[in-house]
Amino acid sequence: MARLTDYRLLTFDVYGTLIDWETGVLTALQPLLASDPAGAALKLPKSRLLEVFHECEAAQQSRTPDLKYADLLAAIHPQVAAKLGLPAPSETASAAFGASVASWPAFPDTVDALRRLGKRYKLVVLSNVDRESFAGTNAGPLEGVPFDLVLTAQDVGSYKPDLRNFEHMLREVKERFGVESSEVIQTAQSQFHDHHPARKVGIKSSWIVRPGAVMGNQAEEVWDWKFDTLGGMADAVDAEVKAGK
């Protein structure tokens, strides 16, 4: 069986894997939920809110694959309101929802794990956001962790799970670093956005489960390695390195 340390490059989903996007989305939705005159929206279960968000997000990404993620979030904000039977938000409120991405929190293990993994691998971002939003995340919650390459939906012109995003990444890492697809591990939480398309383009994947996560789950789970947290993956890599000495 292949070892994690047989590979040269890790590509990361960011929001859901490195960043707690479910908490970020739910926090950013609070002003909208609070606009419910009856007060019922604030009592809706997390699963229902995230289900509605995901439905609106995926549909909008399909309709407007070249729309910047912050603008896409602003566009779906009133759609979420409509599905939940809430008053339509103002344009200012929707813009604030779109701009919230940079403040979504990192998981507590993320930064340390990235720094450890960066000693062994090239680190590449393959994210469904725009460059400006990711720059805010990297400077803030990710504490300036250096990545060797950042690829966003804005760069590709489509959103994962579109295979073009993965094919674009593979071309870039081959050209820039001389890394073949057989040396890449897609590292992500979402089965929908990452693991299934990674399998289709023929690259290995490490499933960072983030127990309790709702978005991106699918009945069929595909993965080559599985860890609850990115910290757990970094521990496994460190253990392989130690055992190989």
Buried (B, 14 or more C-beta within 10 A) or exposed (E): EEEBBEBBBBBBBBBBBBBBBBEBBBBBBEEBBEBBEEEEBEEBEEEEBBBBBBBBBBEBBEEEBEBBBBBBBBBBBBBBBEBBEBEBBEEEBBBBBBBBBBBBBBBEBBBBBBBBBBEBBBBBBBBBBBBBBBBBBBEBBBEEBEBBBBBBBBBBEBBBBBEBBBBBBBEBBBEEBEBEBEBBBBBBBBBBBBBBBBBEBEBBBBBBBBEEBBBBEEEEEBBBBEBEBBBBBBBBBBEBBEEEE
